[in-house]
C-alpha cells in the first residue's frame, strides 16, 4: 500500500508541474514523504493549490477564490463544485481540508487534474498499455517484431501457400474519388447547417449550461434515470407496450346519447341552482320583514312582530266589546 501511495503522490506532483501550477515554482521536492506532506496535510499552501485547481477547471471560480477571505467558506464552495463534477459530496469538507486518508486525497486530486484543459500529460503517468507499446516498438525489439510479422519458416504446406498467394487480389478502393468528394461535400454542408443552428458556440461568452461540469452532471442524472427506468420497463411496462392497440366500436350513437344526458343534467343543475338562489332571496326578505321596522297604518313604524301583537290586541278588544254588548242590553231591559 505504501508503494502504491508513493507512486500516486509522485504522479500527482508531476501532473501539477505539467499543469504549470504557479504555487509549485521554486519547490524542488524529490522525496515522496515531502510530496505527501505538501499535498495531503492541512495547510494554507494546500488550500491555495486546491483553489488553483478548481479555478483552472471552472474559470468562474477565480472570482470566488480571490474575493473570499474565509477559508471555511472557500472549502464549502470547492466541495459544492466537486459535487457538480460528481467527484465528491457537498459535505466532504474533510476531503477538501486534507483530514482524510492520503490515498483518498491523492485519488481525488488525480481526478481533478484530469479535468484541467490543455494540460500536458506527465511522462510518469502513462498506462500499462502505453508502456507495453513503447517497449514493443523500441529499437532493440524491432527485429523480433519483423520476424513475428514475416517469419522465415512459413508454417503452411506448399499447396496451401500457393492457394493463399493466388487468392490475394490487389487492393481496390471501395469508392471512386468522385464519390468520396461528393460525400465530403455533403458532410461539409451538413456540418455548416448544424453550426448555424448552434448559435451559442459562436458567442464570445459561452453559456455556463454547456461547460464540462454541467454536461457531466446532466449525463450522470440521465444515467441514474435510465438505470431506474429500465427495471420498471422490464417488469411492468413491456407487457403493455407489446399489446395490440384497442379497436374502437363503429357505433357512435352512444356518445350522442351521453352528450344529451349530460346536457339535461346540466340544465337540471342550473335550475336547482336558481331555486337555491330564489330561496335565499325569499329567506332574506322574510328576515327583513321580521327584524326591520316599517310604516303600517296610523303612521306608526313597527316591526312585523309588534304589528301582529297590536293586531291581536285589537281583535281581543273587539271580541270583548261584542261579548259585553248583549249583557248591557239585558240589564237595561230588566231595569225597565
TORRO-359048 format. One line per 4 residues: number of its first residue (from 1); their letters; for each residue x, y, z of N, C-alpha, C. Coordinates in steps of 0.1 Angstrom, whole numbers, plus 2048, in hexadecimal, padded with zeros to 3 digits. Example, Ala and Ser with C-alpha at 12.3 -4.5 7.8 and 13.67 -1.06 7.14 Angstrom:
2
1) AS) 884,7C7,84E,87B,7D3,84E,884,7DF,84E ~ 880,7EA,847,889,7F5,847,881,800,84F
END
This chain:
336
1) XXXX) 808,7F4,800,800,800,800,809,80D,800 ~ 814,80C,808,81D,817,808,823,81A,7FB ~ 827,80F,7F3,82D,811,7E6,823,817,7DC ~ 817,813,7DD,80D,819,7D4,80A,827,7D7
5) XXXX) 80A,82B,7E4,809,839,7E8,814,841,7E4 ~ 820,83C,7E4,82C,844,7E0,82B,846,7D1 ~ 827,83C,7C9,826,83E,7BB,81B,848,7B7 ~ 810,847,7BF,805,850,7BC,808,85E,7BF
9) XXXX) 80F,861,7CB,812,86E,7CE,81D,874,7C5 ~ 826,86C,7C0,82F,871,7B5,828,875,7A8 ~ 81E,86C,7A5,816,86F,799,80E,87C,79A ~ 808,87E,7A6,800,88A,7A8,809,896,7A8
13) XXXX) 815,895,7AE,81E,8A1,7AE,823,8A4,7A0 ~ 826,899,798,82B,89C,78B,820,8A2,782 ~ 813,89E,785,808,8A4,77E,806,8B3,781 ~ 808,8B6,78D,808,8C4,791,813,8CD,78A
17) XXXX) 81F,8C7,78A,829,8CE,783,827,8CF,774 ~ 821,8C4,76E,81E,8C5,760,813,8CF,75D ~ 80A,8D1,767,7FF,8DB,765,804,8E9,768 ~ 811,8EB,76B,818,8F8,76E,811,8FF,77A
21) XXXX) 810,8F8,785,80A,8FD,791,813,908,796 ~ 80F,915,797,818,91F,79C,81C,91D,7AA ~ 815,916,7B2,818,914,7C0,823,90B,7C3 ~ 827,903,7B8,832,8F9,7BA,83F,8FF,7B4
25) XXXX) 83F,90B,7AF,84B,911,7AA,855,913,7B6 ~ 861,90F,7B3,86B,911,7BE,86C,905,7C7 ~ 863,8FB,7C6,863,8EF,7CE,86A,8E4,7C6 ~ 874,8DE,7CC,87A,8D2,7C5,87A,8C7,7CF
29) XXXX) 86E,8C0,7CF,86C,8B5,7D8,870,8A8,7D1 ~ 878,8A0,7D8,87C,893,7D2,877,887,7DA ~ 875,889,7E7,870,87E,7EF,861,87D,7EF ~ 85C,871,7EF,84D,86F,7EF,847,873,7FC
33) XXXX) 84E,873,807,849,877,814,846,886,814 ~ 84F,88E,80F,84D,89C,80E,842,8A0,805 ~ 841,899,7FA,835,89B,7F1,828,898,7F8 ~ 828,88C,7FF,81C,888,806,818,892,811
37) XXXX) 822,898,818,820,8A2,822,81A,8AF,81C ~ 81F,8B2,810,81A,8BE,809,80C,8BD,805 ~ 808,8B1,7FF,7FC,8AF,7F8,7F1,8A9,801 ~ 7F4,8A3,80C,7EA,89C,814,7EA,8A0,822
41) XXXX) 7F0,8AB,826,7F0,8B1,833,7E9,8BE,833 ~ 7E0,8C1,83C,7D9,8CE,83C,7E3,8DA,83E ~ 7E2,8E3,835,7EB,8EF,835,7E5,8F9,82C ~ 7EA,906,82E,7E5,911,825,7EA,90F,817
45) XXXX) 7F6,909,815,7FB,907,807,7F3,8FC,800 ~ 7EF,8F1,808,7E6,8E7,801,7D9,8ED,7FD ~ 7D3,8F6,806,7C6,8FC,802,7C8,905,7F6 ~ 7D3,90C,7F5,7D5,914,7E9,7D7,90B,7DC
49) XXXX) 7DE,900,7DE,7DF,8F6,7D2,7D1,8F1,7CE ~ 7C9,8ED,7D8,7BB,8E9,7D5,7B3,8F4,7CE ~ 7B4,900,7D3,7AD,90B,7CC,7B2,90D,7BE ~ 7BF,90C,7BC,7C4,90E,7AE,7BF,903,7A5
53) XXXX) 7BF,8F6,7AA,7BA,8EB,7A1,7AB,8EE,79E ~ 7A3,8F1,7A7,795,8F4,7A4,793,900,79B ~ 79C,90A,79C,79B,916,794,79F,912,785 ~ 7A8,909,784,7AD,904,777,7A2,8FC,770
57) XXXX) 79A,8F5,778,78F,8EC,772,783,8F5,76F ~ 780,8FE,778,774,907,776,778,915,777 ~ 77A,91C,76C,77F,92A,76C,777,933,775 ~ 76A,931,776,761,93A,77E,765,939,78D
61) XXXX) 76C,92E,791,770,92D,79F,77B,936,7A3 ~ 782,93C,79A,78D,945,79D,789,951,7A5 ~ 77D,957,7A2,778,963,7A9,775,95F,7B8 ~ 76F,953,7BA,76C,94E,7C7,779,94C,7CF
65) XXXX) 783,946,7C9,78F,943,7D0,797,94F,7D4 ~ 795,95A,7CC,79D,966,7CF,795,96F,7D9 ~ 788,96F,7D8,780,978,7E1,77E,972,7EF ~ 77D,965,7F0,77A,95E,7FC,786,95E,805
69) XXXX) 785,963,811,790,963,81B,78E,958,825 ~ 782,954,827,77F,949,831,783,93C,82B ~ 78C,935,832,790,928,82D,785,91D,82D ~ 77D,91D,838,772,914,839,768,916,82E
73) XXXX) 765,922,82B,75B,925,820,761,920,812 ~ 76E,923,810,775,91F,804,775,90F,803 ~ 777,908,80E,776,8FA,80D,768,8F5,80A ~ 75E,8FB,80F,750,8F8,80B,74D,8FA,7FD
77) XXXX) 753,905,7F7,751,908,7E9,758,8FD,7E0 ~ 764,8F9,7E4,76B,8EF,7DD,764,8E1,7DE ~ 75E,8DE,7EA,757,8D2,7EB,74A,8D2,7E2 ~ 744,8DD,7E1,738,8DE,7D9,73B,8DC,7CA
81) XXXX) 747,8E2,7C6,74B,8E0,7B8,74F,8D2,7B6 ~ 755,8CC,7C0,759,8BE,7BE,74D,8B5,7BD ~ 742,8B8,7C4,735,8B1,7C2,730,8B3,7B4 ~ 731,8BF,7AF,72C,8C1,7A1,734,8B9,797
85) XXXX) 741,8B7,79A,74A,8AE,791,748,89F,794 ~ 73F,89C,79E,73D,88E,7A2,74A,887,7A6 ~ 752,88E,7AE,75E,889,7B4,75D,887,7C3 ~ 754,88F,7C9,753,88E,7D8,745,893,7DB
89) XXXX) 743,892,7E9,736,897,7EE,738,8A6,7F3 ~ 72C,8AC,7F5,72D,8BA,7F9,732,8BB,808 ~ 730,8B0,810,734,8B0,81E,742,8AA,820 ~ 749,8A8,815,757,8A2,816,761,8AD,819
93) XXXX) 75F,8B4,824,768,8BF,828,775,8BA,82C ~ 776,8AE,832,782,8A8,836,78B,8A5,82A ~ 785,8A1,81F,78D,89E,813,792,8AA,80D ~ 78B,8B5,80E,790,8C2,809,79B,8C8,812
97) XXXX) 799,8C7,81F,7A3,8CC,828,7B0,8C4,829 ~ 7AF,8B7,826,7BA,8AE,827,7BB,8A6,834 ~ 7AF,8A2,839,7AF,89B,846,7AB,88C,844 ~ 7AA,888,838,7A7,87A,835,7B4,872,832
101) XXXX) 7B3,865,82E,7BE,85D,82B,7C6,862,81F ~ 7D3,861,81F,7DA,866,813,7D6,860,806 ~ 7D3,853,806,7D0,84C,7FA,7C3,852,7F3 ~ 7B9,855,7FC,7AD,85B,7F6,7AF,869,7F1
105) XXXX) 7B8,871,7F8,7BB,87E,7F4,7C2,87E,7E7 ~ 7CC,875,7E5,7D4,874,7D9,7CB,870,7CD ~ 7C2,866,7CF,7B9,863,7C4,7B0,86E,7C0 ~ 7AB,876,7CA,7A3,881,7C7,7AA,88C,7BF
109) XXXX) 7B7,88E,7C4,7BF,898,7BC,7C2,894,7AE ~ 7C4,887,7AD,7C7,881,79F,7BB,883,796 ~ 7AF,880,79B,7A3,882,793,7A1,891,790 ~ 7A4,89A,799,7A2,8A8,796,7AC,8AD,78B
113) XXXX) 7B9,8A8,78C,7C3,8AC,783,7C0,8A7,774 ~ 7B9,89C,773,7B5,898,766,7AB,8A1,75F ~ 7A4,8A9,767,79A,8B2,761,79F,8C0,75D ~ 7AC,8C3,760,7B2,8CF,75C,7B4,8CF,74D
117) XXXX) 7AF,8D8,746,7B1,8D8,737,7BF,8DC,733 ~ 7C3,8D6,728,7D0,8DA,722,7DC,8D7,72C ~ 7DB,8CC,732,7E6,8C8,73C,7EE,8BD,735 ~ 7FB,8BF,735,804,8B5,730,804,8A9,739
121) XXXX) 803,89D,734,804,891,73C,812,88E,740 ~ 815,88C,74D,822,88A,752,827,87C,74D ~ 835,87C,74C,83B,870,746,838,864,74F ~ 838,866,75C,836,85A,765,828,855,767
125) XXXX) 81F,85B,760,811,857,762,80B,84F,756 ~ 814,849,74E,80E,841,743,809,834,748 ~ 7FF,82F,742,7F9,823,746,801,817,742 ~ 7FC,80B,747,803,7FF,744,804,7FC,735
129) XXXX) 7F9,7FF,72E,7F8,7FC,71F,802,805,718 ~ 804,811,71C,80D,81A,715,81C,815,718 ~ 81E,811,724,82B,80C,728,82F,800,720 ~ 825,7F7,71E,827,7EB,716,82A,7EE,707
133) XXXX) 822,7F8,702,825,7FC,6F4,832,802,6F2 ~ 836,80A,6FC,843,811,6FB,84E,806,6FC ~ 84D,7FC,704,857,7F1,705,857,7E9,6F8 ~ 84B,7E7,6F2,84A,7DE,6E6,850,7E5,6DA
137) XXXX) 84E,7F2,6D9,854,7F9,6CD,861,800,6D0 ~ 868,7FB,6DB,875,800,6DD,87F,7FB,6D2 ~ 88A,802,6D1,894,7FF,6C6,899,7F1,6C7 ~ 89C,7ED,6D4,8A2,7E0,6D5,898,7D4,6D3
141) XXXX) 88B,7D8,6D3,881,7CD,6D1,87B,7CD,6C3 ~ 87F,7D6,6BA,87A,7D7,6AD,87D,7CA,6A5 ~ 889,7C4,6A6,88C,7B8,69E,883,7AD,6A2 ~ 880,7AB,6AF,877,7A1,6B3,869,7A3,6AE
145) XXXX) 865,7B0,6AE,857,7B3,6A9,856,7B0,69A ~ 861,7B3,692,861,7AF,684,860,7A0,682 ~ 868,799,68A,868,78A,688,85A,785,68C ~ 853,78B,695,845,786,699,83C,789,68D
149) XXXX) 83D,795,687,834,798,67C,837,790,66F ~ 844,78E,66C,848,787,660,852,77C,664 ~ 84C,770,669,855,766,66D,85D,75F,661 ~ 869,75B,664,871,755,659,86C,748,656
153) XXXX) 868,740,65F,862,733,65D,853,733,65D ~ 84D,733,651,83F,733,650,839,726,655 ~ 830,727,65E,82A,71A,664,820,713,65B ~ 81B,71A,650,811,714,648,818,70A,63E
157) XXXX) 811,6FF,639,816,6F7,62F,818,6FE,621 ~ 81E,6F8,618,821,6FE,60B,814,701,603 ~ 80B,6F7,603,7FE,6F9,5FC,7F6,704,602 ~ 7F6,705,60F,7EE,710,616,7F5,71D,613
161) XXXX) 802,71E,613,809,72B,610,806,72F,602 ~ 805,726,5F8,802,72A,5EA,7F4,72F,5E9 ~ 7EB,728,5F0,7DD,72C,5EF,7DB,73A,5F6 ~ 7E2,73C,601,7E1,749,608,7E7,754,5FF
165) XXXX) 7F2,751,5F8,7F7,75C,5EF,7EE,75F,5E4 ~ 7E8,754,5DE,7DF,756,5D2,7D2,75E,5D6 ~ 7CE,75C,5E3,7C1,762,5E7,7C3,771,5EA ~ 7D0,775,5EB,7D2,783,5EE,7CE,78C,5E2
169) XXXX) 7C7,796,5E4,7C3,7A0,5DA,7C8,7AD,5DD ~ 7CB,7B5,5D3,7D0,7C3,5D6,7C5,7CB,5DD ~ 7CA,7D4,5E4,7C0,7DD,5EC,7B8,7E6,5E2 ~ 7AB,7E6,5E4,7A2,7EE,5DC,79B,7F7,5E5
173) XXXX) 79B,804,5E3,794,80D,5EB,785,80A,5EA ~ 77E,80C,5F5,770,80A,5F5,768,814,5ED ~ 76D,820,5ED,766,82B,5E6,770,832,5DD ~ 76B,838,5D3,773,840,5CA,776,84D,5D0
177) XXXX) 77F,854,5CB,783,862,5D0,777,86B,5CF ~ 76F,86A,5C5,764,873,5C3,759,870,5CE ~ 757,863,5D1,74D,860,5DC,752,865,5E9 ~ 75F,864,5EC,765,869,5F8,763,878,5F9
181) XXXX) 766,87F,5EE,765,88D,5EE,756,892,5F1 ~ 74D,88B,5EA,73F,88E,5EC,73B,88B,5FB ~ 740,880,601,73C,87D,60E,742,888,618 ~ 74E,88C,615,754,896,61E,74D,8A4,61C
185) XXXX) 748,8A7,610,741,8B3,60E,733,8B2,616 ~ 72D,8A7,616,720,8A5,61D,722,8A7,62C ~ 72D,8A0,631,730,8A1,63F,733,8B0,643 ~ 73A,8B7,63A,73E,8C5,63D,731,8CD,63E
189) XXXX) 728,8CB,635,71B,8D3,635,713,8D0,642 ~ 713,8C3,646,70B,8C0,652,712,8C6,65E ~ 71F,8C6,65F,726,8CC,66A,723,8DB,66A ~ 723,8E2,65F,720,8F0,65E,711,8F3,663
193) XXXX) 708,8EA,660,6FA,8EC,664,6FA,8EA,674 ~ 701,8E0,679,701,8DE,687,707,8EA,68E ~ 712,8EF,689,719,8FB,68F,710,907,68F ~ 708,909,684,6FF,914,684,6F4,913,68F
197) XXXX) 6F0,907,692,6E6,905,69C,6EB,907,6AA ~ 6F8,904,6AC,6FE,905,6B9,704,913,6BB ~ 6FC,91D,6BD,701,92B,6BE,709,92D,6CB ~ 706,925,6D5,70D,927,6E2,71C,924,6E1
201) XXXX) 720,91C,6D7,72E,919,6D5,736,925,6CF ~ 72F,92E,6C8,736,939,6C2,737,945,6CB ~ 72F,945,6D6,72F,951,6DF,73C,952,6E6 ~ 741,95E,6E9,74E,95F,6F0,74E,959,6FE
205) XXXX) 742,95A,705,741,954,713,737,949,712 ~ 73C,93D,713,734,931,712,72B,930,71F ~ 720,92B,71D,717,929,729,71D,91F,732 ~ 71A,921,73F,71F,918,749,719,90B,749
209) XXXX) 70D,90A,742,706,8FD,741,70D,8F3,738 ~ 717,8F8,730,71E,8EF,727,72C,8EC,72B ~ 730,8F0,737,73D,8ED,73C,73E,8DE,73F ~ 74B,8DA,741,74D,8CC,743,747,8C7,750
213) XXXX) 747,8CE,75A,741,8CA,767,732,8C8,766 ~ 72B,8D2,75F,71D,8D1,75E,719,8C5,755 ~ 720,8C3,74A,71E,8B7,741,720,8AA,749 ~ 72B,8AA,751,72E,89E,758,722,89B,762
217) XXXX) 71D,8A6,769,713,8A4,772,706,89F,76C ~ 703,8A5,760,6F7,8A1,758,6F8,893,754 ~ 704,88F,74F,706,881,74B,704,877,757 ~ 709,87B,763,707,873,76E,6F9,871,772
221) XXXX) 6F1,87D,772,6E3,87C,775,6DB,873,76B ~ 6DF,875,75E,6D8,86C,754,6DB,85E,756 ~ 6E7,85A,75A,6EB,84C,75C,6E3,847,768 ~ 6E2,84F,773,6DA,84A,77E,6CB,848,77A
225) XXXX) 6C6,851,772,6B8,850,76E,6B6,843,765 ~ 6BF,841,75C,6BE,835,754,6C0,828,75C ~ 6C9,829,766,6CA,81D,76F,6BE,81A,777 ~ 6B7,825,77B,6AA,823,782,69F,81E,779
229) XXXX) 69F,823,76D,694,821,764,695,813,75E ~ 6A0,80E,75B,6A2,800,754,69B,7F5,75C ~ 69D,7F4,769,696,7E9,770,687,7EA,771 ~ 683,7F7,772,674,7F9,771,66E,7F5,764
233) XXXX) 675,7F9,759,671,7F5,74C,670,7E6,74A ~ 67B,7DF,74E,67C,7D1,74C,671,7CA,755 ~ 66E,7CF,761,665,7C7,769,656,7CB,767 ~ 653,7D8,764,645,7DC,764,641,7E1,756
237) XXXX) 649,7E8,74E,645,7EF,742,646,7E7,736 ~ 650,7DD,735,652,7D6,729,646,7CE,724 ~ 63E,7C8,72E,632,7C0,72A,628,7C9,724 ~ 626,7D5,729,61C,7DF,724,621,7E4,716
241) XXXX) 62E,7E7,715,632,7ED,708,631,7E3,6FD ~ 632,7D6,6FF,631,7CC,6F5,623,7C8,6F1 ~ 619,7CD,6F7,60B,7CA,6F4,607,7D2,6E7 ~ 5FD,7CC,6E0,5F8,7D3,6D5,5EF,7DE,6D9
245) XXXX) 5EE,7E9,6D1,5E5,7F4,6D5,5D6,7F0,6D5 ~ 5CE,7F5,6DE,5C0,7F2,6DF,5B8,7F6,6D2 ~ 5AE,7EE,6CF,5A6,7F1,6C3,599,7F9,6C8 ~ 596,804,6C2,58B,80C,6C6,57E,808,6BF
249) XXXX) 573,808,6C6,566,804,6C0,562,80E,6B6 ~ 55C,80A,6AB,557,813,6A1,54A,81A,6A5 ~ 543,815,6B0,537,81B,6B4,53A,827,6BD ~ 537,833,6B7,53A,83F,6BE,52E,846,6C4
253) XXXX) 522,83F,6C2,515,846,6C8,516,847,6D7 ~ 51D,83E,6DD,51E,83E,6EC,524,84B,6F1 ~ 52D,851,6E9,533,85D,6ED,529,869,6EC ~ 521,868,6E2,516,873,6E1,50C,872,6EC
257) XXXX) 508,865,6F0,4FF,864,6FB,505,868,708 ~ 512,865,70A,518,869,716,519,878,717 ~ 51C,87F,70B,51C,88D,70B,50F,893,70E ~ 504,88E,709,4F6,893,70C,4F3,891,71B
261) XXXX) 4F7,886,720,4F4,884,72F,4FC,88E,737 ~ 509,890,733,511,89A,73A,50B,8A8,739 ~ 506,8AB,72E,500,8B9,72C,4F3,8BA,735 ~ 4EB,8AF,735,4DF,8B0,73E,4E3,8B1,74C
265) XXXX) 4ED,8A9,750,4F2,8AA,75E,4F7,8B8,761 ~ 4FE,8BE,758,503,8CC,75A,4F7,8D6,75C ~ 4EC,8D4,753,4E1,8DC,754,4DA,8DB,762 ~ 4D8,8CF,767,4D2,8CC,774,4DB,8D3,77F
269) XXXX) 4E8,8D1,77E,4F0,8D7,788,4EF,8E6,788 ~ 4EE,8ED,77C,4EC,8FB,77B,4DF,8FF,782 ~ 4D4,8F7,77F,4C7,8FA,785,4C8,8F9,794 ~ 4CE,8EF,799,4D0,8ED,7A8,4D8,8F9,7AE
273) XXXX) 4E2,8FD,7A6,4EA,909,7AB,4E1,915,7AC ~ 4D9,917,7A1,4D0,923,7A2,4C6,922,7AD ~ 4C1,916,7B0,4B7,914,7BB,4BE,918,7C8 ~ 4CA,913,7C9,4D2,916,7D6,4D4,925,7D7
277) XXXX) 4D7,92C,7CC,4D8,93B,7CD,4CB,942,7D0 ~ 4C0,93D,7CA,4B3,943,7CD,4AF,940,7DC ~ 4B2,934,7E1,4AF,931,7EF,4B7,93A,7F8 ~ 4C3,93D,7F5,4CC,945,7FD,4C6,954,7FD
281) XXXX) 4C1,958,7F1,4BB,966,7F1,4AF,967,7F9 ~ 4A6,95C,7F8,49A,95C,800,49D,95C,80F ~ 4A7,954,812,4AA,953,820,4B0,961,825 ~ 4B7,968,81D,4BC,975,821,4B1,97F,822
285) XXXX) 4A7,97E,819,49C,987,81A,494,985,826 ~ 492,978,82A,48A,975,836,491,97A,843 ~ 49F,978,842,4A6,97D,84E,4A5,98D,84F ~ 4A5,993,844,4A3,9A2,844,495,9A6,84A
289) XXXX) 48B,99E,845,47D,9A1,84A,47C,99F,859 ~ 484,995,85E,483,992,86C,48B,99B,875 ~ 496,9A0,870,49F,9A7,878,49F,9B6,876 ~ 49D,9BB,869,49D,9C9,866,48F,9CF,868
293) XXXX) 48E,9DB,86F,481,9E1,871,47D,9E8,864 ~ 470,9E9,862,46A,9EF,856,45E,9F7,85B ~ 45A,A00,852,44E,A08,854,441,A00,851 ~ 438,9FF,85B,42C,9F9,859,420,A03,85A
297) XXXX) 415,9FF,85D,40A,A09,85E,40C,A12,86A ~ 405,A1D,86A,405,A27,874,413,A2E,875 ~ 41B,A2C,86B,428,A33,86A,432,A2E,874 ~ 431,A22,879,43A,A1D,883,444,A14,87C
301) XXXX) 451,A15,881,45C,A0C,87B,45E,A01,885 ~ 45A,9F5,881,45B,9E9,88A,461,9DE,882 ~ 466,9D4,88A,46A,9C8,883,45E,9BF,881 ~ 460,9B4,87A,455,9AB,877,450,9A4,884
305) XXXX) 459,9A1,88D,455,99B,899,44D,9A4,8A2 ~ 451,9B1,8A3,44A,9BB,8AA,43C,9BE,8A4 ~ 43C,9BE,897,42F,9C0,890,426,9B5,892 ~ 42B,9A8,892,422,99D,895,41D,99D,8A3
309) XXXX) 425,9A1,8AD,421,9A3,8BB,416,9AD,8BC ~ 418,9B9,8B5,40D,9C3,8B6,400,9BF,8AF ~ 402,9B7,8A4,3F6,9B2,89D,3EF,9A8,8A6 ~ 3F6,9A0,8AD,3F0,996,8B6,3E9,99D,8C2
313) XXXX) 3EF,9A8,8C6,3E9,9B0,8D1,3DC,9B6,8CD ~ 3DC,9BB,8C1,3CF,9C2,8BC,3C4,9B7,8BA ~ 3C8,9AC,8B5,3BE,9A1,8B3,3B8,99D,8C1 ~ 3C1,99C,8CB,3BC,999,8D8,3B2,9A3,8DE
317) XXXX) 3B5,9B0,8DB,3AC,9BB,8E0,39F,9BA,8D9 ~ 39F,9B7,8CC,392,9B6,8C4,38A,9AA,8C9 ~ 391,99F,8CC,389,994,8D1,383,997,8DE ~ 38B,99D,8E7,386,9A0,8F4,37A,9AA,8F3
321) XXXX) 37B,9B4,8EA,370,9BD,8E8,363,9B6,8E3 ~ 365,9AD,8DA,359,9A5,8D4,353,99D,8DF ~ 35B,997,8E8,355,98F,8F3,34F,997,8FD ~ 353,9A4,8FF,34E,9AC,90A,341,9B3,906
325) XXXX) 33E,9B6,8F9,332,9BD,8F5,325,9B5,8F8 ~ 323,9A8,8F6,317,9A1,8FA,315,9A2,909 ~ 31F,9A1,910,31D,9A2,91F,318,9AF,924 ~ 31C,9BA,91E,318,9C7,921,309,9C9,91D
329) XXXX) 305,9C4,911,2F7,9C6,90C,2EE,9BE,915 ~ 2F2,9B2,91A,2E9,9AA,922,2E7,9B1,930 ~ 2F2,9B7,935,2F1,9BE,942,2E7,9CA,941 ~ 2E8,9D1,936,2DF,9DD,934,2D1,9D8,933
333) XXXX) 2CE,9CE,92C,2C0,9C9,92A,2BB,9C5,938 ~ 2C2,9BE,940,2BD,9BA,94D,2BA,9C6,956 ~ 2C2,9D1,955,2C0,9DD,95D,2B3,9E4,958 ~ 2B0,9E3,94B,2A4,9E9,946,298,9E1,94B
END
